[in-house]
Amino acid sequence: MKLSRILVMAWESMKQRKLRTSLTTLGVVIGITAVIGLASLGEGFRLEIRERMQQGFELDVLTVIPGSLFAGWRTPFKESEINEVRGVANVSVVTPVIQIGNVTLLNERSGNMTKAFVATAVNFTEFSQIFTDRFSNFESNIDGPEDWNNNSMVIGYKVNHPNMTTEAFAEAGDNVTITVNVIRPPYVRNYNLTVVATLIERPTGGLTNFDYWVFVPLELGREIFHETYDFYGGHLMFVKVQNPEYSETVARNIENLFAQYQISILVPLTFIRQVDRILTVVQIFLMAIASISLLVAGIGIMNIMTVSVMERTREIGILKAIGAKSRTVLTLFLSEAVLIGVIGGLIGVLTGYGLSFGLAYALSGFMQPQHQQDTIFQTPETQRIAIRPAFSPGWTMIAFVFAVAVCIIFGLYPARKAAKLDPVEALRYE
């Protein structure tokens, strides 16, 4: 018997038992809906986290910290040590950073005052070469970092707008007095600087979000800490590699330079890869849980088809009596299982997409902005994660094929049972 004829007979048999077929197919629909919904939602969450991390990290920039990140920093880097890092292969730019801590700013023109969470002493030219994107959006009356001098100051957007108003604390060209509290006499020190640029607000924050930063010349930072140029290099350094793929190798080479004492190196690419692997495992775990519903649906298919074989025993006997072979009967019942899987799978894919959008909307509503604290640079930032489902053709095809396979596997036993019926005994069956 032709396969097309067998499929028509299977479809007609399913139509005669509409309620039973519908309920059986519903189990497959629910299973596929759960798998597709959770898979697309998990993929969207993973991509959102990866995008946030890539926005918060320059993948080609390493952060080198003396000592342990969690146990505390040790003696700052020497200038000679920073020069050694500059000689490491595949390193393009190295710049030290000195953190001064909380400072108070007084605008001599307007008399306005504001505070900054982080005052950072940097080499403006090197710093702009490393953070090209983050340190390029500014309003200035001087061309660029290469023209700024030792009396210059750059103010982050939210330091310049402390009350989130349109009125700015200072404009380019204003003279500002910066007050610093230190642990050595004189304990309170004032420095007069000129604002050469004010940074424009960035739409997305990150680990190096400069909105809360105030930038002053590196020489001023060294002067505040009363150290010589040869000894006091910086509290930490940023290292720009020629290619992000070299970052892990460069990090190992830098660690070899400081074998005599511990340092910590933040390698964004490695960190992002690890988080991505973890989120992928979580996504697979969620899909495995959702797949349980498909197995339950498969058990339902086996149960219903077993009952169907018992009800249609005389029909099977007649088919065999008129010449139908055992493999024809087997194919007939397997065709019903396949049709249930195909129909349930197609409907489940559509409803799964709808479920993922609904869950994404609900979860995004619950995920209200939270006040986050940057533990390294002490810059508070409020962010909101908006989950957008990401539909993968690969996951969709795997889920669909899995649904059909489950239906075939659980439909195989009753189909084989029907195929092995003796026609004489089947015709006698009441």
Buried (B, 14 or more C-beta within 10 A) or exposed (E): BEEEEBBEBBBEBBEEBEEBBEEBBBBBBBBBBBBBBBBBBBBBBBBBBBEBBBBBBBBBBBBBBBBEBEEEBEEBBBBEBBEBBBEBEBBBBBBBBBBBBEBBBBBEEEEBBBBBBBBBBBBBBBBBBBBEEBBEEBBBEBEBBEEBEEBBBBBBBBBBBBEEEEEBBBBBEBBBBBBBEBEEEEEEBEBEBBBBBBBEEBEEBBBBBBBBBBBBBBBBBBBBBEBEEEEBBBBBBBBBBBEBEBBBEBBEBBBEBBEEEEBBBBBBBEEBEEBBEEBEEEBEEBBEEBBEBBEBBBEBBBEBBBEBBEEBBEBBBBBBEEEBEBEBBBBBBBBBBBBBBBBBBBBBBEBBBEBBBEBBEEBBEEEEEEEEEBEBBEBBBEBEEEBBBBBEEEBBEBBBEBBBBBBBBBBBBBBBBBBEBEBEEBBEEE
